[in-house]
Amino acid sequence: MRLVLALAGMLAAATAAAQSESPPPRDAPYFPTPQTVVDRMLELARVGPDDYVIDLGSGDGRIVITAAKRFGARGLGIEIEPSLVSQANWTARRDGVAERARFVEQDLFQTDLRPATVLTLYLFRELNIKLAPRILEQLRPGARVVSHDWDLGDWTPDHQETVPAPDKAVGISRESKVFLWIVPARVQGEWRVETTLPGAPAGRLALQQRYQFLAGTLDGAALQAGKASGANVAFTVAGAGPFAGRYEGTASGDSIAGRVRRADGSAGTWRAVR
Ligand SMILES: C[S@@+](CC[C@H](N)C(=O)[O-])C[C@H]1O[C@@H](n2cnc3c(N)ncnc32)[C@H](O)[C@@H]1O
């Protein structure tokens, strides 16, 4: 009897240990992105040798491996399933890109996204929506986010298209949607503006930002067609007031600087500081 109890105790301890070591459950199942769609995602993001691609939920590693092999990028795949991590690292070695394409076993919600210049996703819409605030907070202006099939909730994509996917493993449609976002500079707030426009030496710029879209006022005049595309900031001040014109500039830290062009063709420079 004592032996039976001892064996039962050992079994319970072993089960508890195995449970405490088992990885957290998957938030999305494994379905590979068809290669045609992988290629298009990376083309749309304009991936090149200077890029660092992070694929959240990297499966067999095809996105990061293609980014390294075909586009010369470096990258990291984050995957919760250990066998897929081993498979992806094995394929990267086989294809001669192990130096540039790495895969680690990790929960994607614990991943530091800051090194990414390109972030790729093939998850679920709810997961994308949960990730969106971290993407906006951690990725640098100009970083690109590409998602297969699912959008990012109320963050309007900068581009979307449908791609033929004859070998798609899920659903009945043999095509995929691909979405692209460019992470905007965060320019919300109050700025003091100086321009070289005659009669408009200095004014107050108030910017309201919703993702990449900008609204607000410059010296009381409403802004139109305001957008932040990466670090590029642009807006129009309509009408005949002293600040009227199309403003285009580059945001860098606490300043934005660029050119302003009036409807009559005359131009000047402008600079805003917080
Ligand atoms: C639909 S597959 C996409 C695979 C690959 N990105 C592709 O496009 O071919 C989603 C992957 O996310 C992984 N995954 C699910 N939840 C995860 C989590 N919390 N952390 C890391 N990976 C996760 C799954 O194991 C699966 O391999």
The ligand as a Tripos MOL2 file, in Angstrom:
@<TRIPOS>MOLECULE
LIG
   27    29     1     0     0
SMALL
NO_CHARGES

@<TRIPOS>ATOM
      1 C1         -1.7400   31.4630  -38.2990 C.3       1 LIG1
      2 S1         -0.1540   30.9500  -37.7400 S.3       1 LIG1
      3 C2          0.9220   32.0330  -38.6630 C.3       1 LIG1
      4 C3          2.2940   31.4400  -38.9300 C.3       1 LIG1
      5 C4          3.2390   32.3400  -39.7320 C.3       1 LIG1
      6 N1          3.3110   33.6830  -39.1770 N.3       1 LIG1
      7 C5          2.7760   32.4440  -41.1570 C.2       1 LIG1
      8 O1          2.1760   33.4840  -41.4920 O.co2     1 LIG1
      9 O2          2.9960   31.4970  -41.9140 O.co2     1 LIG1
     10 C6         -0.1100   31.6380  -36.0660 C.3       1 LIG1
     11 C7          1.0620   31.1570  -35.2470 C.3       1 LIG1
     12 O3          1.0550   31.8520  -34.0020 O.3       1 LIG1
     13 C8          1.5040   30.9590  -32.9970 C.3       1 LIG1
     14 N2          1.0260   31.4850  -31.7090 N.ar      1 LIG1
     15 C9         -0.2220   31.4470  -31.1950 C.ar      1 LIG1
     16 N3         -0.2920   32.0590  -29.9950 N.ar      1 LIG1
     17 C10         0.9570   32.5210  -29.7440 C.ar      1 LIG1
     18 C11         1.5330   33.2540  -28.6600 C.ar      1 LIG1
     19 N4          0.8050   33.6570  -27.6080 N.pl3     1 LIG1
     20 N5          2.8350   33.5730  -28.7350 N.ar      1 LIG1
     21 C12         3.6040   33.1830  -29.7930 C.ar      1 LIG1
     22 N6          3.1140   32.4720  -30.8430 N.ar      1 LIG1
     23 C13         1.8080   32.1510  -30.8300 C.ar      1 LIG1
     24 C14         0.8810   29.6350  -33.3910 C.3       1 LIG1
     25 O4          1.5570   28.5420  -32.7900 O.3       1 LIG1
     26 C15         1.0390   29.6830  -34.9190 C.3       1 LIG1
     27 O5          2.2290   29.0850  -35.3340 O.3       1 LIG1
@<TRIPOS>BOND
     1     1     2 1
     2     2     3 1
     3     2    10 1
     4     3     4 1
     5     4     5 1
     6     5     6 1
     7     5     7 1
     8     7     8 2
     9     7     9 1
    10    10    11 1
    11    11    12 1
    12    11    26 1
    13    12    13 1
    14    13    14 1
    15    13    24 1
    16    14    15 ar
    17    14    23 ar
    18    15    16 ar
    19    16    17 ar
    20    17    18 ar
    21    17    23 ar
    22    18    19 1
    23    18    20 ar
    24    20    21 ar
    25    21    22 ar
    26    22    23 ar
    27    24    25 1
    28    24    26 1
    29    26    27 1
@<TRIPOS>SUBSTRUCTURE
     1 LIG1         1 GROUP 0 **** ****
